[in-house]
Amino acid sequence: MLLQIIKAIRPVNLLVITLTFYVLHTLGINSQAFTLESLQISSMSLKFLTISTLLIAAAGYLINDYYDKETDFINKGHKRNLLSKQVLLSGYSILNITALVLSYTFALSNSMFLIFPSSIFLLWLYSFKLKGLPFIGNFIVATLSATVPIIYLSVQDISIDRFTHTPPLDLIITLSFLALFSTLARELVKDIEDIQGDKAQGLKTTPILWGIKTAKIWALIFLLCTLFILGLLIAGITYFDFKIISLVIVTIFGILPLLLCVAKLYQGVEKTHYKQAGNLIKSSMFGFLLFIYIHAIML
C-alpha cells in the first residue's frame, strides 16, 4: 500500500515544487537585491513553507484520485491507483490538517493565513466539479502552479513595490508566468489524452465540448506564449546579467523540449503522442529551474 500512496501523491510533481523553493531561496541569498535582512526567510520557516505546500499539493492529488476512481479505470487501466476511497479521503484530511498547522508557524501576514486554506478549497473544488468543465479547471491548476513563486515572496516581510524592476524579482515573476502558460498547455494536453474516460463519465472538458482540434490549438498557443517569454528572458541578457552557460542550459533543457512538444502536439493523433507531449512539458519545467539555479550560483 505504501507504494500506491507514493504513486498517488505524484512524487515527480512534488519534486518540482521543492526545487522551486530551493532555487528561489538560492537566488534570494546570492542576489545583491535580496541581501537585506528583512528580505531573508529563515531556514526553518523555509522548511515549514516547503513542507506545507508539498502536503497541500499531495492532498490535492489524493482527492483528485478519490473523485476519479471510475474515470481512471478507463483512462489508465491496470496503471490506475488501487487505494480505496476511504484511504484516499483519510490521507487527504490528515495531510491538509498537518499543512495548516505548519503554515501558521511561519505566516507573517494576513495574506498567508488565506493562501493555504484557499488553495485547499480550490483543489477540492477542482476535483469535485471544475475539472469536468471546459478550461476553468485547467486555469485553476495553472494559477495554483504559478502561485508557488509568489508564495515564496509572500512569506518575506517586505513590500514588493519597493523592489519592482530589480532583476531577481522580475525573474521570479517571470517564472510564475512560465509556470502559468506551460501548465495550461500541459493540462489541455492531459485532457486530450484522457478524453475517452472523461467522455464516459459525462465530463465537459475542452476537447470533449469543443473538439480535440480546438484543444490542440489552445495548447499550442500557450506553448508559444511560454517560448515567447523565454525569448524575452534571453533578450534581457544584459539586464539579468545572464552568463553564456545559463543561456545554453535554458536552450537545451527549456526551449528544445518545448519545440519538440509543439511538433509532437501538432502531429499527434494517438494517446501515446499526447502523453509524450505532456512529458516534454514536464521536462521543460525542470529546465526552467535548472536555468535559474545556474544563474543564481554564478551571481
PAZAPA-4460 file (N, C-alpha, C; in steps of 0.05 Angstrom, whole numbers, plus 32768, in hexadecimal, padded with zeros to 4 digits):
% residues 299
    n_x    n_y    n_z   ca_x   ca_y   ca_z    c_x    c_y    c_z   seq   type   mol
   8011   7FE8   8000   8000   8000   8000   8011   8019   8000     1      M     A
   8029   8017   800C   803B   802F   800D   8042   8038   7FF1     2      L     A
   8048   8025   7FE0   804F   802C   7FC4   8038   803A   7FB6     3      L     A
   8020   8031   7FBC   8008   803D   7FB0   8004   805A   7FB9     4      Q     A
   800A   805E   7FD3   8007   8079   7FDE   801C   808C   7FD2     5      I     A
   8035   8082   7FD0   804A   8092   7FC3   8043   8099   7FA7     6      I     A
   8038   8085   7F98   8030   808A   7F7D   8019   809F   7F7B     7      K     A
   8007   809D   7F8E   7FF0   80AF   7F8E   7FF7   80CC   7F93     8      A     A
   800C   80D1   7FA2   8013   80EE   7FA8   8025   80FA   7F93     9      I     A
   802A   80EC   7F7D   8039   80F7   7F67   8055   8102   7F6F    10      R     A
   8067   80F0   7F77   8081   80FA   7F82   8091   810B   7F6F    11      P     A
   808E   8107   7F54   809D   8118   7F41   8093   8134   7F43    12      V     A
   8078   8138   7F44   806D   8152   7F46   8074   8160   7F60    13      N     A
   8075   8151   7F76   807D   815C   7F8F   809B   8164   7F8F    14      L     A
   80AB   8155   7F80   80C7   815C   7F7D   80CA   8177   7F6F    15      L     A
   80B9   817D   7F5B   80BA   8197   7F4E   80B5   81AD   7F61    16      V     A
   80A1   81AA   7F73   809A   81BE   7F87   80B2   81C2   7F9A    17      I     A
   80BD   81AC   7FA4   80D4   81AE   7FB6   80EB   81BD   7FA9    18      T     A
   80F2   81B5   7F91   8108   81C2   7F83   8102   81E0   7F7E    19      L     A
   80E9   81E7   7F79   80E1   8203   7F75   80E8   8214   7F8D    20      T     A
   80E1   820B   7FA5   80E7   821A   7FBD   8105   821B   7FC2    21      F     A
   8113   8205   7FBD   8130   8205   7FC1   813E   8218   7FAE    22      Y     A
   8136   8217   7F94   8142   8228   7F80   813D   8246   7F86    23      V     A
   8124   824C   7F8E   811D   8268   7F94   812D   8272   7FAC    24      L     A
   8130   8260   7FC0   813F   8268   7FD8   815D   826C   7FD1    25      H     A
   8167   825C   7FC0   8183   825F   7FB7   8186   827A   7FA8    26      T     A
   8173   8280   7F97   8173   829A   7F89   8171   82B1   7F9D    27      L     A
   8160   82AE   7FB1   815C   82C3   7FC5   8175   82C9   7FD5    28      G     A
   8183   82B3   7FDC   819C   82B6   7FEC   81B3   82C2   7FDC    29      I     A
   81B6   82B8   7FC3   81CD   82C0   7FB3   81CA   82DB   7FA5    30      N     A
   81B2   82E5   7FA2   81AD   82FD   7F94   81B1   8316   7FA6    31      S     A
   81BF   832A   7F9C   81C3   8342   7FAC   81A9   8350   7FB3    32      Q     A
   8195   834E   7FA2   817C   835B   7FA8   816D   834E   7FBE    33      A     A
   8175   8335   7FC6   8167   8327   7FDA   8179   8323   7FF3    34      F     A
   818C   8334   7FF8   819E   8330   800E   8194   833E   8028    35      T     A
   817F   834F   8026   8175   835C   803E   816A   8347   8051    36      L     A
   816F   834B   806B   8167   8338   807F   8149   8334   807E    37      E     A
   813A   8349   8079   811D   8347   8079   8112   8335   8062    38      S     A
   8124   8330   804E   811C   8320   8037   8123   8303   803A    39      L     A
   8131   82FC   8050   813A   82E0   8053   8125   82D0   8063    40      Q     A
   811D   82BA   8058   810B   82A8   8067   811D   8294   8075    41      I     A
   8117   828F   808F   8128   827D   809E   8127   8261   8093    42      S     A
   813D   8252   8099   813E   8236   808F   8127   8225   8099    43      S     A
   8120   8229   80B3   810A   8219   80BE   80EF   8220   80B1    44      M     A
   80EB   823A   80AD   80D2   8243   80A0   80D0   8238   8084    45      S     A
   80E7   8238   8076   80E7   822E   805B   80DF   8211   805A    46      L     A
   80E9   8201   806E   80E3   81E5   806F   80C5   81E1   8074    47      K     A
   80BA   81F1   8087   809D   81EF   808D   808D   81F6   8074    48      F     A
   8095   820B   8067   8087   8215   804F   8087   81FF   803A    49      L     A
   809E   81F3   8035   80A1   81DE   8020   8090   81C6   8027    50      T     A
   8092   81BD   8041   8083   81A5   8049   8065   81AA   8047    51      I     A
   805C   81C2   8050   8040   81C8   8050   8035   81C8   8033    52      S     A
   8044   81D4   8021   803C   81D5   8005   803B   81B9   7FF9    53      T     A
   804F   81A8   8000   8050   818D   7FF6   8039   817C   8000    54      L     A
   8032   8180   801A   801C   8171   8025   8001   8178   8018    55      L     A
   7FFD   8192   8013   7FE4   819A   8007   7FE3   8190   7FEA    56      I     A
   7FF9   8191   7FDC   7FFA   8187   7FC0   7FF4   8169   7FC0    57      A     A
   8001   815A   7FD3   7FFD   813D   7FD4   7FE0   8137   7FDB    58      A     A
   7FD4   8146   7FED   7FB8   8142   7FF4   7FA6   8147   7FDC    59      A     A
   7FAE   815B   7FCC   7F9E   8161   7FB4   7F9E   814A   7FA0    60      G     A
   7FB5   813C   7F9E   7FB6   8124   7F8D   7FA5   810D   7F97    61      Y     A
   7FA5   810B   7FB2   7F95   80F5   7FBE   7F77   80FA   7FB9    62      L     A
   7F6E   8113   7FBE   7F51   8118   7FBA   7F4A   8116   7F9C    63      I     A
   7F5D   811C   7F8B   7F58   8119   7F6E   7F54   80FC   7F67    64      N     A
   7F65   80EA   7F73   7F62   80CE   7F6E   7F48   80C3   7F7A    65      D     A
   7F40   80CF   7F90   7F27   80C7   7F9E   7F0F   80CB   7F8B    66      Y     A
   7F0E   80E2   7F7E   7EF7   80E7   7F6C   7EFB   80DB   7F50    67      Y     A
   7F14   80D2   7F4A   7F1A   80C7   7F2F   7F1C   80A9   7F2E    68      D     A
   7F12   809B   7F43   7F15   807E   7F43   7F0A   8071   7F2A    69      K     A
   7EF2   8078   7F22   7EE5   806C   7F0B   7EF2   8075   7EF1    70      E     A
   7EF9   808F   7EEF   7F05   8099   7ED7   7F21   808D   7ED2    71      T     A
   7F30   808A   7EE8   7F4B   807E   7EE5   7F4A   8061   7EDD    72      D     A
   7F34   8053   7EE3   7F31   8037   7EDB   7F31   8035   7EBD    73      F     A
   7F26   8049   7EAF   7F25   804A   7E92   7F3F   8055   7E87    74      I     A
   7F48   806B   7E92   7F5F   8079   7E87   7F7A   806B   7E8C    75      N     A
   7F7D   805F   7EA4   7F96   8054   7EAC   7F97   8035   7EAE    76      K     A
   7F7F   8029   7EAF   7F7E   800C   7EB0   7F8D   8000   7EC8    77      G     A
   7F9F   7FEE   7EC3   7FAE   7FE1   7ED8   7FC2   7FF3   7EE6    78      H     A
   7FC7   800B   7EDA   7FD9   801E   7EE6   7FCB   8031   7EFA    79      K     A
   7FB1   802E   7EFD   7FA2   8040   7F0F   7FAA   803B   7F2C    80      R     A
   7FA4   804E   7F3D   7FAA   804B   7F5A   7F96   8038   7F66    81      N     A
   7F9F   8025   7F76   7F8E   8010   7F82   7F86   8017   7F9F    82      L     A
   7F8D   802E   7FA9   7F85   8035   7FC4   7F67   8038   7FC6    83      L     A
   7F5C   8030   7FDD   7F3F   8033   7FE1   7F38   8050   7FE5    84      S     A
   7F1F   8057   7FE1   7F15   8072   7FE5   7F19   807B   8002    85      K     A
   7F16   8068   8014   7F18   806F   8031   7F35   8077   8037    86      Q     A
   7F49   8068   802C   7F65   806F   8030   7F6B   808A   8024    87      V     A
   7F62   808F   800C   7F67   80A8   7FFE   7F5B   80C0   800E    88      L     A
   7F43   80BD   8018   7F36   80D3   8026   7F44   80D7   8041    89      L     A
   7F4C   80C2   804F   7F5A   80C4   8068   7F75   80D2   8065    90      S     A
   7F84   80CA   8050   7F9D   80D6   804A   7F9A   80F3   8043    91      G     A
   7F85   80FA   8034   7F80   8115   802C   7F7B   8127   8045    92      Y     A
   7F6B   811D   8058   7F65   812C   8070   7F7E   8130   8081    93      S     A
   7F8D   811B   8085   7FA5   811D   8097   7FBA   8130   808B    94      I     A
   7FBE   812E   8071   7FD3   813F   8064   7FCB   815D   8066    95      L     A
   7FB1   8163   8061   7FA8   817F   8062   7FA9   818A   807E    96      N     A
   7FA1   817B   8092   7FA2   8185   80AE   7FBE   818A   80B6    97      I     A
   7FD0   8178   80AF   7FED   817B   80B6   7FF8   8194   80A8    98      T     A
   7FF1   8198   808F   7FFB   81AF   8080   7FF2   81C9   808C    99      A     A
   7FD9   81CA   8095   7FCE   81E3   80A0   7FDC   81E9   80BB   100      L     A
   7FE0   81D5   80CB   7FEE   81D9   80E5   800A   81E3   80E0   101      V     A
   8019   81D7   80CD   8034   81E0   80C7   8034   81FC   80BB   102      L     A
   8021   8202   80AA   8021   821C   809D   801D   8233   80B0   103      S     A
   800F   822F   80C6   800B   8244   80DA   8024   8249   80EB   104      Y     A
   8038   8239   80E8   8051   823D   80F7   8063   8252   80EA   105      T     A
   805E   8257   80CF   806F   826A   80C1   8060   8280   80B3   106      F     A
   8046   827F   80B4   8036   8294   80A7   803C   82AF   80B4   107      A     A
   8046   82C2   80A4   804D   82DC   80AF   8039   82F2   80A8   108      L     A
   8025   82EB   8099   8011   82FF   8091   7FF6   82F2   808E   109      S     A
   7FE1   8303   808C   7FC6   82F8   8089   7FC2   82E9   806F   110      N     A
   7FD1   82F1   805B   7FCF   82E4   8041   7FD7   82C7   8042   111      S     A
   7FEB   82C1   8053   7FF4   82A5   8055   7FDF   8294   8063   112      M     A
   7FCF   82A0   8075   7FBA   8291   8082   7FA4   828A   806F   113      F     A
   7FA3   8298   8058   7F8E   8293   8044   7F98   8281   802D   114      L     A
   7FB1   8283   8026   7FBC   8274   800F   7FB8   8256   8012   115      I     A
   7FC0   824B   8028   7FBF   822E   802B   7FA3   8223   802D   116      F     A
   7F91   822E   803E   7F75   8225   803E   7F68   8228   8023   117      P     A
   7F6E   823E   8015   7F62   8243   7FFB   7F6C   822E   7FE7   118      S     A
   7F85   8227   7FE8   7F90   8213   7FD7   7F83   81F8   7FDB   119      S     A
   7F7F   81F1   7FF5   7F72   81D8   7FFC   7F55   81D7   7FF0   120      I     A
   7F47   81ED   7FF3   7F2B   81EF   7FE9   7F2B   81EC   7FCA   121      F     A
   7F3D   81FB   7FBD   7F3D   81FA   7FA0   7F45   81DF   7F95   122      L     A
   7F57   81D1   7FA2   7F5F   81B6   7F99   7F48   81A3   7F9C   123      L     A
   7F39   81A6   7FB2   7F21   8195   7FB6   7F0C   819B   7FA1   124      W     A
   7F06   81B5   7F9D   7EF2   81BD   7F8A   7EFA   81B4   7F6E   125      L     A
   7F13   81B6   7F67   7F1D   81AD   7F4D   7F17   818F   7F4A   126      Y     A
   7F1E   817F   7F5D   7F1A   8162   7F5B   7EFC   815A   7F5B   127      S     A
   7EED   8169   7F6B   7ED0   8162   7F6E   7EC0   816B   7F55   128      F     A
   7EC6   8183   7F4B   7EB5   818E   7F36   7EC3   819A   7F1E   129      K     A
   7ED7   81AB   7F24   7EE2   81BD   7F0F   7EF1   81AE   7EF9   130      L     A
   7EFE   8197   7F00   7F0E   8189   7EEC   7EFC   817E   7ED6   131      K     A
   7EE2   817B   7EDB   7ED0   8171   7EC6   7EC5   8187   7EB5   132      G     A
   7ECE   81A0   7EB8   7EC5   81B6   7EA8   7EDB   81C0   7E96   133      L     A
   7ED3   81CB   7E7F   7EE8   81D4   7E6C   7EF8   81EC   7E76   134      P     A
   7F12   81E8   7E76   7F26   81FD   7E7B   7F28   8207   7E98   135      F     A
   7F12   820B   7EA6   7F13   8217   7EC0   7F23   8206   7ED3   136      I     A
   7F20   81EC   7ED2   7F30   81DA   7EE3   7F4E   81DC   7EDD   137      G     A
   7F54   81DD   7EC3   7F6F   81DF   7EBA   7F7C   81F9   7EC5   138      N     A
   7F6C   820F   7EC4   7F76   8229   7ECD   7F7B   8229   7EEB   139      F     A
   7F6A   821B   7EFA   7F6E   821A   7F18   7F88   820C   7F1E   140      I     A
   7F8D   81F5   7F11   7FA6   81E6   7F16   7FBE   81F7   7F0E   141      V     A
   7FBD   8204   7EF7   7FD3   8214   7EED   7FD8   822C   7F00   142      A     A
   7FC3   8238   7F0A   7FC6   824E   7F1C   7FD3   8246   7F36   143      T     A
   7FCB   822F   7F41   7FD8   8225   7F59   7FF5   821F   7F55   144      L     A
   7FFC   8214   7F3D   8018   820F   7F37   8028   8229   7F36   145      S     A
   801C   823D   7F29   8029   8257   7F27   802B   8266   7F41   146      A     A
   801B   825D   7F55   801B   826B   7F6F   8033   8262   7F80   147      T     A
   803F   824B   7F7A   8055   8241   7F8B   806C   8256   7F8E   148      V     A
   8076   8262   7F79   808B   8277   7F7D   8080   828F   7F8C   149      P     A
   8067   8296   7F89   805B   82AC   7F97   8059   82A6   7FB5   150      I     A
   8054   828D   7FBC   8052   8285   7FD8   806D   828A   7FE5   151      I     A
   8083   8284   7FD7   809D   8288   7FE2   80A1   82A6   7FE9   152      Y     A
   8098   82B7   7FD7   809B   82D4   7FDC   8088   82DD   7FF3   153      L     A
   8071   82D0   7FF5   805D   82D8   8008   8066   82D4   8025   154      S     A
   8077   82C0   802A   807F   82BC   8046   8095   82CE   804E   155      V     A
   80A0   82DE   803B   80B4   82F1   8042   80A6   830B   804C   156      Q     A
   80B1   8316   8061   80A5   832E   806D   80AF   8347   805E   157      D     A
   80A4   8349   8045   80AC   835F   8033   8095   836B   8025   158      I     A
   8098   8382   801A   8085   838D   8007   8090   8389   7FEB   159      S     A
   8082   837A   7FDB   808D   8373   7FC0   8091   838C   7FB0   160      I     A
   8081   83A1   7FB4   8084   83B9   7FA4   80A0   83C5   7FA7   161      D     A
   80AC   83C2   7FBE   80C7   83CD   7FC2   80DB   83C1   7FB0   162      R     A
   80D6   83A9   7FA7   80EB   839A   7F97   80E2   8395   7F7A   163      F     A
   80CE   83A5   7F72   80C5   83A2   7F56   80DC   83A9   7F43   164      T     A
   80DE   8399   7F2E   80F2   839D   7F19   810F   8397   7F21   165      H     A
   8112   8387   7F36   812C   837C   7F3B   812E   8361   7F2D   166      T     A
   8145   835A   7F21   8147   8341   7F12   813D   8328   7F20   167      P     A
   8145   8324   7F3A   813D   830B   7F47   811E   8309   7F4A   168      P     A
   8112   831F   7F52   80F5   831F   7F56   80E7   831B   7F3B   169      L     A
   80F1   8328   7F26   80E5   8325   7F0B   80E8   8308   7F02   170      D     A
   80FF   82FC   7F09   8103   82E0   7F01   80EF   82CD   7F0F   171      L     A
   80EA   82D3   7F29   80D6   82C2   7F38   80BA   82C6   7F2C   172      I     A
   80B3   82DE   7F26   8099   82E3   7F19   8097   82D6   7EFE   173      I     A
   80AD   82D7   7EEF   80AD   82CA   7ED5   80AA   82AC   7ED7   174      T     A
   80B6   82A0   7EEC   80B3   8283   7EF1   8096   827C   7EF6   175      L     A
   8087   828E   7F04   806B   828A   7F08   805B   8288   7EEE   176      S     A
   8062   829A   7EDC   8054   829A   7EC1   805C   8281   7EB1   177      F     A
   8075   8279   7EB3   807D   8260   7EA6   806D   8248   7EB1   178      L     A
   806A   8247   7ECB   805B   8232   7ED7   803E   8233   7ECF   179      A     A
   8033   824B   7ECD   8017   824E   7EC5   8011   8244   7EA9   180      L     A
   8021   824D   7E95   801B   8246   7E7A   8023   8229   7E74   181      F     A
   8039   821F   7E7F   8041   8203   7E7A   802E   81F0   7E87   182      S     A
   8023   81F7   7E9E   8010   81E5   7EAC   7FF5   81E6   7E9D   183      T     A
   7FED   81FD   7E93   7FD5   81FE   7E83   7FD7   81EB   7E6B   184      L     A
   7FEE   81EC   7E5D   7FF2   81DA   7E46   7FF2   81BD   7E4E   185      A     A
   7FFF   81B7   7E64   8000   819B   7E6D   7FE5   8191   7E76   186      R     A
   7FD5   81A1   7E83   7FBA   8199   7E8B   7FA8   8193   7E73   187      E     A
   7FAA   81A4   7E5F   7F9A   819F   7E47   7FA3   8185   7E39   188      L     A
   7FBE   8181   7E38   7FC8   8169   7E2B   7FBE   8150   7E3B   189      V     A
   7FBE   8152   7E55   7FB5   813C   7E66   7F97   8137   7E61   190      K     A
   7F87   814C   7E5D   7F6B   8148   7E58   7F67   8139   7E3D   191      D     A
   7F78   8140   7E2A   7F76   8131   7E10   7F7E   8114   7E14   192      I     A
   7F93   810F   7E24   7F9C   80F4   7E29   7F86   80E4   7E37   193      E     A
   7F77   80F0   7E49   7F63   80E2   7E5A   7F46   80E5   7E4F   194      D     A
   7F44   80EC   7E36   7F29   80F3   7E2B   7F16   80DB   7E2C   195      I     A
   7F20   80C3   7E29   7F0E   80AB   7E28   7F01   80A7   7E43   196      Q     A
   7F11   80A7   7E59   7F05   80A3   7E73   7EF4   80BA   7E7C   197      G     A
   7EFD   80D3   7E76   7EEE   80EB   7E7D   7ED2   80EB   7E70   198      D     A
   7ED2   80E3   7E56   7EB9   80E2   7E47   7EA6   80CE   7E53   199      K     A
   7EB1   80B7   7E5B   7EA0   80A2   7E67   7E93   80AA   7E81   200      A     A
   7EA0   80BC   7E8F   7E96   80C6   7EA9   7E85   80DF   7EA6   201      Q     A
   7E80   80E8   7E8E   7E6F   80FE   7E89   7E7C   8119   7E8E   202      G     A
   7E96   811B   7E8F   7EA4   8134   7E94   7EA3   8145   7E7A   203      L     A
   7EA6   815F   7E7E   7EA5   8172   7E68   7EC0   8182   7E66   204      K     A
   7ED5   8173   7E62   7EEF   8180   7E60   7EF1   818D   7E44   205      T     A
   7F06   819D   7E40   7F09   81AC   7E27   7F09   819A   7E0E   206      T     A
   7F19   8184   7E0D   7F18   8174   7DF5   7EFE   8165   7DF1   207      P     A
   7EEF   8160   7E06   7ED5   8153   7E03   7EC0   8167   7DF9   208      I     A
   7EC0   817F   7E05   7EAB   8192   7DFE   7EB1   81A1   7DE4   209      L     A
   7ECA   81A8   7DDF   7ED1   81B8   7DC8   7EE2   81A9   7DB3   210      W     A
   7EEA   8190   7DB9   7EF8   8180   7DA6   7F16   817F   7DAC   211      G     A
   7F23   816A   7DA4   7F40   8166   7DA8   7F50   817B   7D99   212      I     A
   7F47   8182   7D81   7F56   8196   7D71   7F57   81B1   7D80   213      K     A
   7F41   81BA   7D8B   7F40   81D3   7D9A   7F52   81D2   7DB2   214      T     A
   7F51   81BB   7DC1   7F62   81B8   7DD8   7F7F   81B9   7DD1   215      A     A
   7F86   81AC   7DBA   7FA2   81AC   7DB1   7FAB   81C8   7DAA   216      K     A
   7F99   81D8   7D9D   7FA0   81F3   7D95   7FA6   8204   7DAE   217      I     A
   7F95   8202   7DC3   7F9A   8211   7DDB   7FB3   8208   7DE9   218      W     A
   7FB8   81EE   7DE9   7FD1   81E4   7DF6   7FE9   81EF   7DE7   219      A     A
   7FE8   81EF   7DCD   7FFE   81FA   7DBD   8002   8218   7DC2   220      L     A
   7FEC   8226   7DC5   7FEE   8243   7DCC   7FFC   8247   7DE6   221      I     A
   7FF5   8238   7DFA   8002   823B   7E14   801F   8232   7E14   222      F     A
   8025   821E   7E04   8041   8217   7E00   8051   822D   7DF3   223      L     A
   8045   823A   7DDF   8053   8250   7DD1   8056   8268   7DE4   224      L     A
   8042   826C   7DF6   8045   8281   7E0A   805D   827C   7E1C   225      C     A
   8060   8262   7E24   8076   825A   7E35   8091   825F   7E27   226      T     A
   8092   8258   7E0D   80AA   825C   7DFE   80B0   827A   7DFA   227      L     A
   809B   828A   7DF7   809E   82A6   7DF4   80AA   82B3   7E0D   228      F     A
   80A1   82AA   7E25   80AC   82B4   7E3E   80C9   82AC   7E41   229      I     A
   80D0   8293   7E39   80EC   828B   7E3A   80FD   829C   7E27   230      L     A
   80F1   82A3   7E11   8100   82B4   7DFE   8105   82CF   7E09   231      G     A
   80F1   82DA   7E18   80F5   82F4   7E25   810B   82F2   7E3A   232      L     A
   810C   82DC   7E49   8121   82D8   7E5D   813C   82D9   7E50   233      L     A
   813F   82CA   7E3A   8159   82C9   7E2C   8160   82E5   7E21   234      I     A
   814C   82F3   7E18   8151   830F   7E0D   815A   8321   7E24   235      A     A
   8153   831B   7E3C   815B   832B   7E53   8175   8322   7E60   236      G     A
   8187   8317   7E50   81A0   830C   7E5A   81B0   8321   7E6A   237      I     A
   81B0   833A   7E60   81BF   834F   7E6E   81B1   8357   7E88   238      T     A
   8197   835B   7E87   8188   8363   7E9E   818A   834F   7EB5   239      Y     A
   8187   8335   7EAE   8188   8320   7EC3   81A5   8317   7EC8   240      F     A
   81B7   831F   7EB8   81D3   8317   7EBA   81D6   82F8   7EB8   241      D     A
   81C9   82ED   7EA4   81CB   82D0   7E9F   81E7   82CA   7E94   242      F     A
   81F2   82B3   7E9D   820B   82A9   7E92   8204   8296   7E7A   243      K     A
   8217   8292   7E69   8213   8281   7E52   8209   8265   7E5A   244      I     A
   8215   825A   7E6F   820D   823F   7E78   81F0   823E   7E7F   245      I     A
   81E5   8253   7E8B   81C9   8254   7E92   81B7   8253   7E79   246      S     A
   81C0   8262   7E65   81B0   8262   7E4C   81B1   8247   7E3E   247      L     A
   81C8   823A   7E3F   81CB   821F   7E33   81B8   820C   7E42   248      V     A
   81B7   820E   7E5C   81A6   81FC   7E6C   8188   8200   7E65   249      I     A
   817F   8219   7E63   8163   821F   7E5E   815C   8217   7E41   250      V     A
   816F   8218   7E2F   816A   8210   7E14   8167   81F2   7E11   251      T     A
   8179   81E3   7E1E   8179   81C6   7E1C   8162   81BA   7E2C   252      I     A
   815F   81C3   7E45   814C   81B6   7E57   8131   81C4   7E59   253      F     A
   812F   81DC   7E4F   8116   81EA   7E50   8109   81EE   7E35   254      G     A
   8117   81FB   7E23   810C   8201   7E08   8109   81E9   7DF6   255      I     A
   811E   81D8   7DF5   811E   81C1   7DE3   8106   81AD   7DEA   256      L     A
   8102   81A6   7E03   80EB   8194   7E09   80D0   81A1   7E00   257      P     A
   80CE   81BB   7E04   80B5   81C8   7DFC   80B1   81C8   7DDE   258      L     A
   80C7   81CC   7DCF   80C5   81CA   7DB2   80BE   81AE   7DA9   259      L     A
   80C9   819A   7DB5   80C2   817F   7DAF   80A5   8179   7DB6   260      L     A
   809C   8185   7DCC   8080   8182   7DD4   806D   818E   7DC0   261      C     A
   8074   81A5   7DB6   8064   81B2   7DA1   8061   81A0   7D89   262      V     A
   8077   8194   7D80   8077   8182   7D69   8067   8169   7D6F   263      A     A
   806B   815E   7D87   805C   8145   7D8F   803F   814B   7D91   264      K     A
   8037   8161   7D9C   801B   8168   7D9F   800E   816E   7D85   265      L     A
   801C   817C   7D73   8011   8184   7D59   800B   816B   7D49   266      Y     A
   801D   8157   7D4A   801A   813F   7D3A   800B   8128   7D49   267      Q     A
   8005   812D   7D63   7FFA   8117   7D74   7FDE   810E   7D6B   268      G     A
   7FDB   80F4   7D6B   7FC1   80E8   7D65   7FBA   80D2   7D78   269      V     A
   7FCE   80C7   7D86   7FC9   80B1   7D99   7FCE   80BA   7DB6   270      E     A
   7FC3   80AA   7DC8   7FC6   80B1   7DE5   7FE3   80B2   7DED   271      K     A
   7FF4   80A0   7DE2   8010   80A0   7DEA   801E   80BA   7DE1   272      T     A
   8015   80C6   7DCB   8021   80DF   7DC2   801C   80F5   7DD7   273      H     A
   8004   80F6   7DE1   7FFD   810B   7DF5   800B   8106   7E0F   274      Y     A
   800E   80ED   7E16   801D   80E7   7E2F   803A   80F0   7E2C   275      K     A
   8046   80EB   7E15   8061   80F4   7E10   8063   8112   7E11   276      Q     A
   804F   8120   7E06   804F   813D   7E06   804E   8147   7E23   277      A     A
   803D   813B   7E33   803B   8143   7E4F   8055   813F   7E5E   278      G     A
   8063   8129   7E59   807D   8124   7E66   8092   8138   7E5D   279      N     A
   8091   8141   7E44   80A4   8155   7E3B   809F   8170   7E49   280      L     A
   8086   8177   7E4E   8080   8190   7E5D   808B   818D   7E79   281      I     A
   8087   8176   7E85   8092   8171   7EA0   80B0   8175   7EA1   282      K     A
   80BD   8169   7E8E   80DB   816B   7E8D   80E4   8188   7E89   283      S     A
   80D4   8197   7E7A   80DC   81B4   7E76   80D9   81C3   7E91   284      S     A
   80C7   81BB   7EA2   80C4   81C8   7EBC   80DD   81C4   7ECD   285      M     A
   80E8   81AC   7ECC   8101   81A8   7ED9   8117   81B9   7ECD   286      F     A
   8115   81BC   7EB2   8129   81CD   7EA5   8128   81EA   7EAE   287      G     A
   810F   81F5   7EB2   810D   8210   7EBC   811B   8213   7ED7   288      F     A
   8116   8200   7EE9   8122   8202   7F03   8141   81FF   7F02   289      L     A
   814A   81EC   7EF2   8167   81E9   7EEF   8174   8202   7EE4   290      L     A
   8167   820F   7ED2   8171   8228   7EC6   8173   823E   7EDC   291      F     A
   815F   8241   7EEC   815F   8256   7F01   8174   824E   7F16   292      I     A
   8176   8235   7F1D   818A   822D   7F31   81A6   8232   7F28   293      Y     A
   81AD   822B   7F0F   81C8   8230   7F05   81CD   824E   7F04   294      I     A
   81B9   825E   7EFD   81BC   827B   7EFD   81C1   8285   7F1A   295      H     A
   81B2   827A   7F2D   81B5   8283   7F49   81D0   827E   7F54   296      A     A
   81DB   8266   7F50   81F5   825F   7F5C   820C   826D   7F4E   297      I     A
   8207   8279   7F37   821C   8287   7F29   821B   82A5   7F2D   298      M     A
   8208   82AE   7F3D   8206   82CB   7F43   821F   82D4   7F53   299      L     A
***
